[in-house]
Amino acid sequence: MKIIAGNSNLKMAQDIADRCFASLVSADIKTFADGESSVQFNENIRGEDVFIVQSTSTPVNDNLMELLIMIDAAKRSSAERITAVIPYFGYARQDRKSASRTPITAKLVADLLTTAGADRVLTMDLHAGQIQGFFNIPVDDLTSRIAFAKDIKHNVGTDGNTVFVSPDAGGTVRARKFADMFGGDIAVVDKRRPRAGESEVMGLIGDVKGQHAILVDDIIDSGGTLCNAAQAIMDAGALSVRAYITHGVLTGTACQKVEKSVLTELVITDSIAFNCPKNHVKTRVVSVSTMFGEAIRRVTNEESVSSLFTQKINK
């Protein structure tokens, strides 16, 4: 097993390597003055099972290109198998033609990864499950639900007055899976988008009055949708609102919006390097590096990865 880290999330890559009792491969990954990426591995990886850890987060295009070049370098270094470990899969929100004359960029990225030489992809909470079908190679889509459920049990409790809320209709299945783990109820925020990048809450489907609400979603970007949903939930009589979101993209003033919102706290994973200022106390990070490390160990040993999704949480 050889683990190689890109520049997008070095801390997570190191944590994954520690979980696998391995050292990161020494590599020179730099940028030329004109912006071109340069990659050189300083260790022999011929015939090795190589895992390249790189989230395609901001700057998305730079990190994606760096990942493709690292895959190509590993392929030309005669690696036996190359697994692209992408904790956050950028461009996943462009998974279909949303209007005339628009691309399906998630499919394009899948083709690029395969053409570059990836033999397998390991990721977490893809925005759209059908993206797995865009690949002609195996794709393991891990879930943060197990890590979040353990955190909820420890910090929120499971005394029966917790409701899991989806910020839109598309996330209802995710909210139901959380609710089933704790024997709770679900609610759904009915929203519309009057224009691109904006959301407006139209109503709330389900009862949250007198309960602790937990918003669950896969991505928080600008934070507008989440904060509006939290306000609507509190207006409906909830005792408190927390949010558990897998990928903290947190662009622009998202961190400030969270701090000023009615949210008790926002919990995200370390799939993207955390970039909120230190004085923003409402946002907390739960690590999923152990889960990725265990998945990598199982891939190397040809063991089941799906059993990671079926762990039980004691109530």
KOLVEX-671537 format. One record per residue (C-alpha): chain; residue number from 1; residue in three letters; x, y, z. Coordinates in nm, 3 decimals, always signed. Layout:
KOLVEX-671537
{"A" NUM "ALA" {X Y Z}},
...
***
This chain:
KOLVEX-671537
{"A" 1 "MET" {+0.000 +0.000 +0.000}},
{"A" 2 "LYS" {+0.127 +0.346 -0.096}},
{"A" 3 "ILE" {-0.064 +0.661 +0.003}},
{"A" 4 "ILE" {+0.003 +0.985 -0.183}},
{"A" 5 "ALA" {-0.133 +1.323 -0.073}},
{"A" 6 "GLY" {-0.234 +1.609 -0.296}},
{"A" 7 "ASN" {-0.229 +1.966 -0.169}},
{"A" 8 "SER" {-0.603 +2.008 -0.110}},
{"A" 9 "ASN" {-0.625 +1.843 +0.234}},
{"A" 10 "LEU" {-0.285 +1.741 +0.367}},
{"A" 11 "LYS" {-0.400 +1.696 +0.727}},
{"A" 12 "MET" {-0.672 +1.447 +0.634}},
{"A" 13 "ALA" {-0.428 +1.256 +0.412}},
{"A" 14 "GLN" {-0.184 +1.230 +0.702}},
{"A" 15 "ASP" {-0.461 +1.112 +0.936}},
{"A" 16 "ILE" {-0.562 +0.845 +0.683}},
{"A" 17 "ALA" {-0.202 +0.729 +0.652}},
{"A" 18 "ASP" {-0.172 +0.710 +1.032}},
{"A" 19 "ARG" {-0.487 +0.496 +1.044}},
{"A" 20 "CYS" {-0.330 +0.260 +0.790}},
{"A" 21 "PHE" {+0.004 +0.253 +0.979}},
{"A" 22 "ALA" {+0.169 +0.388 +0.665}},
{"A" 23 "SER" {+0.380 +0.688 +0.570}},
{"A" 24 "LEU" {+0.284 +0.930 +0.295}},
{"A" 25 "VAL" {+0.490 +0.885 -0.019}},
{"A" 26 "SER" {+0.749 +1.161 -0.052}},
{"A" 27 "ALA" {+0.647 +1.375 -0.347}},
{"A" 28 "ASP" {+0.722 +1.715 -0.495}},
{"A" 29 "ILE" {+0.387 +1.865 -0.597}},
{"A" 30 "LYS" {+0.440 +2.223 -0.702}},
{"A" 31 "THR" {+0.306 +2.495 -0.927}},
{"A" 32 "PHE" {+0.509 +2.666 -1.196}},
{"A" 33 "ALA" {+0.503 +3.044 -1.228}},
{"A" 34 "ASP" {+0.245 +3.024 -1.508}},
{"A" 35 "GLY" {+0.010 +2.810 -1.296}},
{"A" 36 "GLU" {+0.091 +2.467 -1.441}},
{"A" 37 "SER" {+0.113 +2.180 -1.190}},
{"A" 38 "SER" {+0.431 +1.978 -1.147}},
{"A" 39 "VAL" {+0.435 +1.631 -0.987}},
{"A" 40 "GLN" {+0.726 +1.402 -0.906}},
{"A" 41 "PHE" {+0.725 +1.103 -0.670}},
{"A" 42 "ASN" {+1.047 +1.050 -0.478}},
{"A" 43 "GLU" {+0.982 +0.682 -0.399}},
{"A" 44 "ASN" {+0.948 +0.368 -0.609}},
{"A" 45 "ILE" {+0.580 +0.272 -0.651}},
{"A" 46 "ARG" {+0.622 +0.007 -0.920}},
{"A" 47 "GLY" {+0.379 -0.278 -0.865}},
{"A" 48 "GLU" {+0.221 -0.108 -0.561}},
{"A" 49 "ASP" {-0.142 -0.055 -0.460}},
{"A" 50 "VAL" {-0.152 +0.327 -0.478}},
{"A" 51 "PHE" {-0.409 +0.554 -0.312}},
{"A" 52 "ILE" {-0.407 +0.922 -0.410}},
{"A" 53 "VAL" {-0.590 +1.144 -0.159}},
{"A" 54 "GLN" {-0.724 +1.467 -0.305}},
{"A" 55 "SER" {-1.053 +1.652 -0.248}},
{"A" 56 "THR" {-1.157 +1.851 -0.553}},
{"A" 57 "SER" {-1.262 +2.149 -0.343}},
{"A" 58 "THR" {-1.176 +2.519 -0.384}},
{"A" 59 "PRO" {-0.980 +2.594 -0.601}},
{"A" 60 "VAL" {-1.171 +2.317 -0.777}},
{"A" 61 "ASN" {-1.004 +2.329 -1.118}},
{"A" 62 "ASP" {-0.652 +2.345 -0.974}},
{"A" 63 "ASN" {-0.713 +2.053 -0.737}},
{"A" 64 "LEU" {-0.883 +1.847 -1.007}},
{"A" 65 "MET" {-0.597 +1.902 -1.253}},
{"A" 66 "GLU" {-0.343 +1.820 -0.984}},
{"A" 67 "LEU" {-0.529 +1.494 -0.913}},
{"A" 68 "LEU" {-0.532 +1.398 -1.281}},
{"A" 69 "ILE" {-0.159 +1.465 -1.313}},
{"A" 70 "MET" {-0.084 +1.259 -1.000}},
{"A" 71 "ILE" {-0.287 +0.968 -1.142}},
{"A" 72 "ASP" {-0.099 +0.993 -1.472}},
{"A" 73 "ALA" {+0.236 +1.005 -1.289}},
{"A" 74 "ALA" {+0.143 +0.694 -1.090}},
{"A" 75 "LYS" {+0.032 +0.512 -1.404}},
{"A" 76 "ARG" {+0.359 +0.596 -1.580}},
{"A" 77 "SER" {+0.547 +0.481 -1.269}},
{"A" 78 "SER" {+0.400 +0.131 -1.319}},
{"A" 79 "ALA" {+0.169 +0.126 -1.015}},
{"A" 80 "GLU" {-0.027 -0.200 -0.999}},
{"A" 81 "ARG" {-0.358 -0.032 -0.909}},
{"A" 82 "ILE" {-0.450 +0.335 -0.864}},
{"A" 83 "THR" {-0.738 +0.440 -0.640}},
{"A" 84 "ALA" {-0.845 +0.804 -0.645}},
{"A" 85 "VAL" {-0.953 +0.886 -0.289}},
{"A" 86 "ILE" {-1.176 +1.193 -0.330}},
{"A" 87 "PRO" {-1.343 +1.275 +0.004}},
{"A" 88 "TYR" {-1.526 +1.565 -0.162}},
{"A" 89 "PHE" {-1.616 +1.510 -0.527}},
{"A" 90 "GLY" {-1.635 +1.850 -0.696}},
{"A" 91 "TYR" {-1.872 +1.917 -0.989}},
{"A" 92 "ALA" {-2.115 +1.658 -0.847}},
{"A" 93 "ARG" {-2.395 +1.916 -0.848}},
{"A" 94 "GLN" {-2.376 +1.930 -1.228}},
{"A" 95 "ASP" {-2.506 +1.576 -1.269}},
{"A" 96 "ARG" {-2.774 +1.637 -1.534}},
{"A" 97 "LYS" {-2.883 +1.885 -1.800}},
{"A" 98 "SER" {-3.066 +2.145 -1.591}},
{"A" 99 "ALA" {-3.135 +2.364 -1.896}},
{"A" 100 "SER" {-3.086 +2.363 -2.270}},
{"A" 101 "ARG" {-2.730 +2.368 -2.402}},
{"A" 102 "THR" {-2.564 +2.289 -2.068}},
{"A" 103 "PRO" {-2.303 +2.019 -1.990}},
{"A" 104 "ILE" {-2.316 +1.722 -1.756}},
{"A" 105 "THR" {-1.987 +1.809 -1.592}},
{"A" 106 "ALA" {-1.992 +1.527 -1.337}},
{"A" 107 "LYS" {-1.983 +1.278 -1.628}},
{"A" 108 "LEU" {-1.696 +1.469 -1.786}},
{"A" 109 "VAL" {-1.496 +1.452 -1.461}},
{"A" 110 "ALA" {-1.566 +1.077 -1.438}},
{"A" 111 "ASP" {-1.432 +1.032 -1.792}},
{"A" 112 "LEU" {-1.123 +1.240 -1.712}},
{"A" 113 "LEU" {-1.040 +1.033 -1.403}},
{"A" 114 "THR" {-1.079 +0.708 -1.593}},
{"A" 115 "THR" {-0.877 +0.828 -1.891}},
{"A" 116 "ALA" {-0.600 +0.953 -1.663}},
{"A" 117 "GLY" {-0.561 +0.598 -1.533}},
{"A" 118 "ALA" {-0.767 +0.559 -1.214}},
{"A" 119 "ASP" {-0.871 +0.198 -1.151}},
{"A" 120 "ARG" {-1.106 +0.276 -0.863}},
{"A" 121 "VAL" {-1.267 +0.575 -0.690}},
{"A" 122 "LEU" {-1.329 +0.609 -0.318}},
{"A" 123 "THR" {-1.546 +0.904 -0.217}},
{"A" 124 "MET" {-1.810 +1.009 +0.037}},
{"A" 125 "ASP" {-2.172 +1.123 +0.012}},
{"A" 126 "LEU" {-2.190 +1.194 -0.360}},
{"A" 127 "HIS" {-2.443 +1.471 -0.424}},
{"A" 128 "ALA" {-2.623 +1.241 -0.666}},
{"A" 129 "GLY" {-2.601 +0.863 -0.636}},
{"A" 130 "GLN" {-2.630 +0.814 -1.012}},
{"A" 131 "ILE" {-2.282 +0.959 -1.056}},
{"A" 132 "GLN" {-2.152 +0.612 -0.970}},
{"A" 133 "GLY" {-2.302 +0.503 -1.303}},
{"A" 134 "PHE" {-2.095 +0.762 -1.488}},
{"A" 135 "PHE" {-1.786 +0.549 -1.422}},
{"A" 136 "ASN" {-1.682 +0.224 -1.588}},
{"A" 137 "ILE" {-1.462 +0.144 -1.287}},
{"A" 138 "PRO" {-1.562 +0.053 -0.929}},
{"A" 139 "VAL" {-1.682 +0.342 -0.713}},
{"A" 140 "ASP" {-1.716 +0.315 -0.334}},
{"A" 141 "ASP" {-1.940 +0.591 -0.199}},
{"A" 142 "LEU" {-1.890 +0.603 +0.178}},
{"A" 143 "THR" {-2.138 +0.774 +0.410}},
{"A" 144 "SER" {-2.077 +1.016 +0.695}},
{"A" 145 "ARG" {-2.398 +0.897 +0.860}},
{"A" 146 "ILE" {-2.220 +0.655 +1.095}},
{"A" 147 "ALA" {-1.975 +0.920 +1.222}},
{"A" 148 "PHE" {-2.254 +1.176 +1.259}},
{"A" 149 "ALA" {-2.484 +0.932 +1.438}},
{"A" 150 "LYS" {-2.217 +0.864 +1.698}},
{"A" 151 "ASP" {-2.168 +1.236 +1.749}},
{"A" 152 "ILE" {-2.544 +1.295 +1.779}},
{"A" 153 "LYS" {-2.572 +1.018 +2.038}},
{"A" 154 "HIS" {-2.291 +1.172 +2.242}},
{"A" 155 "ASN" {-2.379 +1.543 +2.212}},
{"A" 156 "VAL" {-2.755 +1.556 +2.151}},
{"A" 157 "GLY" {-2.890 +1.233 +2.294}},
{"A" 158 "THR" {-3.165 +0.998 +2.181}},
{"A" 159 "ASP" {-3.442 +1.062 +2.429}},
{"A" 160 "GLY" {-3.718 +1.053 +2.170}},
{"A" 161 "ASN" {-3.772 +1.427 +2.116}},
{"A" 162 "THR" {-3.542 +1.461 +1.814}},
{"A" 163 "VAL" {-3.666 +1.520 +1.460}},
{"A" 164 "PHE" {-3.445 +1.497 +1.153}},
{"A" 165 "VAL" {-3.510 +1.760 +0.888}},
{"A" 166 "SER" {-3.419 +1.770 +0.522}},
{"A" 167 "PRO" {-3.364 +2.122 +0.384}},
{"A" 168 "ASP" {-3.531 +2.018 +0.059}},
{"A" 169 "ALA" {-3.741 +1.740 -0.087}},
{"A" 170 "GLY" {-3.439 +1.579 -0.254}},
{"A" 171 "GLY" {-3.280 +1.496 +0.082}},
{"A" 172 "THR" {-3.580 +1.318 +0.231}},
{"A" 173 "VAL" {-3.421 +0.974 +0.195}},
{"A" 174 "ARG" {-3.114 +1.093 +0.385}},
{"A" 175 "ALA" {-3.327 +1.231 +0.670}},
{"A" 176 "ARG" {-3.526 +0.905 +0.685}},
{"A" 177 "LYS" {-3.209 +0.699 +0.719}},
{"A" 178 "PHE" {-3.101 +0.912 +1.016}},
{"A" 179 "ALA" {-3.446 +0.889 +1.171}},
{"A" 180 "ASP" {-3.452 +0.511 +1.133}},
{"A" 181 "MET" {-3.124 +0.485 +1.323}},
{"A" 182 "PHE" {-3.275 +0.666 +1.621}},
{"A" 183 "GLY" {-3.642 +0.577 +1.587}},
{"A" 184 "GLY" {-3.726 +0.944 +1.528}},
{"A" 185 "ASP" {-3.949 +1.141 +1.293}},
{"A" 186 "ILE" {-3.865 +1.349 +0.989}},
{"A" 187 "ALA" {-3.969 +1.684 +0.849}},
{"A" 188 "VAL" {-3.900 +1.851 +0.513}},
{"A" 189 "VAL" {-3.846 +2.217 +0.432}},
{"A" 190 "ASP" {-4.044 +2.322 +0.125}},
{"A" 191 "LYS" {-3.830 +2.572 -0.062}},
{"A" 192 "ARG" {-3.805 +2.728 -0.404}},
{"A" 193 "ARG" {-3.527 +2.908 -0.588}},
{"A" 194 "PRO" {-3.652 +3.237 -0.734}},
{"A" 195 "ARG" {-3.314 +3.277 -0.904}},
{"A" 196 "ALA" {-2.979 +3.100 -0.918}},
{"A" 197 "GLY" {-2.791 +3.102 -0.588}},
{"A" 198 "GLU" {-3.093 +3.208 -0.381}},
{"A" 199 "SER" {-3.355 +3.009 -0.193}},
{"A" 200 "GLU" {-3.685 +3.096 -0.031}},
{"A" 201 "VAL" {-3.861 +2.884 +0.232}},
{"A" 202 "MET" {-4.226 +2.829 +0.144}},
{"A" 203 "GLY" {-4.326 +2.608 +0.436}},
{"A" 204 "LEU" {-4.243 +2.313 +0.657}},
{"A" 205 "ILE" {-4.382 +1.964 +0.610}},
{"A" 206 "GLY" {-4.391 +1.775 +0.939}},
{"A" 207 "ASP" {-4.410 +1.859 +1.309}},
{"A" 208 "VAL" {-4.108 +2.005 +1.489}},
{"A" 209 "LYS" {-4.285 +2.180 +1.777}},
{"A" 210 "GLY" {-4.127 +2.105 +2.114}},
{"A" 211 "GLN" {-3.851 +1.896 +1.958}},
{"A" 212 "HIS" {-3.479 +1.929 +1.895}},
{"A" 213 "ALA" {-3.436 +1.952 +1.518}},
{"A" 214 "ILE" {-3.134 +1.824 +1.330}},
{"A" 215 "LEU" {-3.088 +1.939 +0.971}},
{"A" 216 "VAL" {-2.900 +1.682 +0.761}},
{"A" 217 "ASP" {-2.754 +1.747 +0.415}},
{"A" 218 "ASP" {-2.449 +1.666 +0.202}},
{"A" 219 "ILE" {-2.319 +2.015 +0.115}},
{"A" 220 "ILE" {-2.323 +2.361 +0.268}},
{"A" 221 "ASP" {-2.200 +2.621 +0.021}},
{"A" 222 "SER" {-2.308 +2.982 +0.072}},
{"A" 223 "GLY" {-2.511 +2.892 +0.383}},
{"A" 224 "GLY" {-2.823 +3.081 +0.278}},
{"A" 225 "THR" {-3.048 +2.778 +0.235}},
{"A" 226 "LEU" {-2.939 +2.624 +0.564}},
{"A" 227 "CYS" {-2.983 +2.940 +0.772}},
{"A" 228 "ASN" {-3.324 +3.015 +0.617}},
{"A" 229 "ALA" {-3.434 +2.660 +0.690}},
{"A" 230 "ALA" {-3.313 +2.684 +1.050}},
{"A" 231 "GLN" {-3.511 +3.005 +1.102}},
{"A" 232 "ALA" {-3.828 +2.846 +0.961}},
{"A" 233 "ILE" {-3.785 +2.548 +1.194}},
{"A" 234 "MET" {-3.745 +2.769 +1.502}},
{"A" 235 "ASP" {-4.048 +2.975 +1.394}},
{"A" 236 "ALA" {-4.244 +2.647 +1.387}},
{"A" 237 "GLY" {-4.174 +2.592 +1.758}},
{"A" 238 "ALA" {-3.861 +2.377 +1.768}},
{"A" 239 "LEU" {-3.656 +2.381 +2.088}},
{"A" 240 "SER" {-3.326 +2.402 +1.899}},
{"A" 241 "VAL" {-3.176 +2.348 +1.555}},
{"A" 242 "ARG" {-2.845 +2.183 +1.475}},
{"A" 243 "ALA" {-2.707 +2.099 +1.132}},
{"A" 244 "TYR" {-2.498 +1.798 +1.032}},
{"A" 245 "ILE" {-2.356 +1.855 +0.684}},
{"A" 246 "THR" {-2.094 +1.629 +0.524}},
{"A" 247 "HIS" {-1.903 +1.873 +0.305}},
{"A" 248 "GLY" {-1.827 +2.221 +0.437}},
{"A" 249 "VAL" {-1.764 +2.411 +0.113}},
{"A" 250 "LEU" {-1.841 +2.736 +0.300}},
{"A" 251 "THR" {-1.783 +2.995 +0.029}},
{"A" 252 "GLY" {-1.803 +3.371 +0.069}},
{"A" 253 "THR" {-1.967 +3.482 +0.393}},
{"A" 254 "ALA" {-2.106 +3.139 +0.482}},
{"A" 255 "CYS" {-1.919 +3.120 +0.815}},
{"A" 256 "GLN" {-2.053 +3.460 +0.917}},
{"A" 257 "LYS" {-2.409 +3.360 +0.823}},
{"A" 258 "VAL" {-2.385 +3.051 +1.042}},
{"A" 259 "GLU" {-2.256 +3.255 +1.337}},
{"A" 260 "LYS" {-2.544 +3.503 +1.310}},
{"A" 261 "SER" {-2.812 +3.238 +1.253}},
{"A" 262 "VAL" {-3.038 +3.062 +1.503}},
{"A" 263 "LEU" {-2.838 +2.742 +1.462}},
{"A" 264 "THR" {-2.703 +2.600 +1.787}},
{"A" 265 "GLU" {-2.413 +2.454 +1.593}},
{"A" 266 "LEU" {-2.302 +2.336 +1.250}},
{"A" 267 "VAL" {-2.116 +2.004 +1.238}},
{"A" 268 "ILE" {-1.919 +1.917 +0.924}},
{"A" 269 "THR" {-1.658 +1.655 +0.835}},
{"A" 270 "ASP" {-1.294 +1.707 +0.744}},
{"A" 271 "SER" {-1.354 +1.606 +0.380}},
{"A" 272 "ILE" {-1.262 +1.966 +0.297}},
{"A" 273 "ALA" {-0.992 +2.156 +0.483}},
{"A" 274 "PHE" {-1.172 +2.375 +0.740}},
{"A" 275 "ASN" {-1.140 +2.745 +0.657}},
{"A" 276 "CYS" {-1.363 +2.936 +0.901}},
{"A" 277 "PRO" {-1.196 +3.195 +1.128}},
{"A" 278 "LYS" {-1.105 +3.066 +1.474}},
{"A" 279 "ASN" {-1.346 +3.304 +1.646}},
{"A" 280 "HIS" {-1.642 +3.140 +1.472}},
{"A" 281 "VAL" {-1.745 +2.899 +1.744}},
{"A" 282 "LYS" {-2.068 +2.753 +1.604}},
{"A" 283 "THR" {-1.893 +2.534 +1.347}},
{"A" 284 "ARG" {-1.737 +2.207 +1.459}},
{"A" 285 "VAL" {-1.551 +1.936 +1.262}},
{"A" 286 "VAL" {-1.597 +1.559 +1.295}},
{"A" 287 "SER" {-1.321 +1.354 +1.137}},
{"A" 288 "VAL" {-1.398 +1.078 +0.888}},
{"A" 289 "SER" {-1.032 +0.998 +0.822}},
{"A" 290 "THR" {-1.060 +0.679 +1.028}},
{"A" 291 "MET" {-1.343 +0.560 +0.804}},
{"A" 292 "PHE" {-1.142 +0.633 +0.490}},
{"A" 293 "GLY" {-0.838 +0.464 +0.638}},
{"A" 294 "GLU" {-1.043 +0.154 +0.718}},
{"A" 295 "ALA" {-1.195 +0.155 +0.368}},
{"A" 296 "ILE" {-0.847 +0.176 +0.213}},
{"A" 297 "ARG" {-0.729 -0.113 +0.429}},
{"A" 298 "ARG" {-1.026 -0.322 +0.316}},
{"A" 299 "VAL" {-0.972 -0.239 -0.051}},
{"A" 300 "THR" {-0.608 -0.344 -0.024}},
{"A" 301 "ASN" {-0.700 -0.669 +0.151}},
{"A" 302 "GLU" {-0.992 -0.738 -0.087}},
{"A" 303 "GLU" {-1.243 -0.722 +0.201}},
{"A" 304 "SER" {-1.599 -0.589 +0.203}},
{"A" 305 "VAL" {-1.633 -0.211 +0.211}},
{"A" 306 "SER" {-2.013 -0.206 +0.225}},
{"A" 307 "SER" {-2.014 -0.349 +0.578}},
{"A" 308 "LEU" {-1.882 -0.010 +0.693}},
{"A" 309 "PHE" {-2.228 +0.131 +0.614}},
{"A" 310 "THR" {-2.421 -0.114 +0.831}},
{"A" 311 "GLN" {-2.272 -0.044 +1.174}},
{"A" 312 "LYS" {-2.532 -0.019 +1.450}},
{"A" 313 "ILE" {-2.564 +0.274 +1.687}},
{"A" 314 "ASN" {-2.677 +0.175 +2.035}},
{"A" 315 "LYS" {-2.960 +0.397 +2.149}},
***
